[in-house]
Amino acid sequence: MNDTIYADGVTDVTVVGANARVRFHTLVAEGKGKPKAVHAFTLVIPVEALATFGERLPQLTEQLLQSGRLKKVQREPAKASAPN
């Protein structure tokens, strides 16, 4: 099997027994508004494989930053809510 399946993002991840279910979505234009996320497929893998993937993400992120394919986003600190 040599199929490539495209997704714009991860919708959610749930664990059922010894497996993790990772749901992916694609974005579909709806008029002039914000694109809508539509379910594309579900990947089911052992939780150990998901953990290994998670451990490797920081290395991948660093490679993408160094190559210029990804830019670090400065996030503003959360604003404290006013006391009642």
C-alpha positions, 0 to 999 in steps of 0.5 A: 500500500502506497497511498497518501492521504491528506489532512489539514489538521487533527480534530481529536485523539481518544484512547480506547483500550490499548489503541489511540484513535486520531481523527483528522479533518480537511478544511472546506470553504463555505462561502466567504466565511471561515472554512469548515473542518470536515472529517477526513479519516481516523488513524488507529494505532497502539498507544505505545506508537502514539507515545513514541510519536509524541516523543519525536515531535520536539525534534521535528519541530526544531528541524522545521524551525531551523530550516525556516519552514516553521516560524515561532509564534510569540503568544501573549500571556493570558490576561488575569480576570478582574476580581469580583 
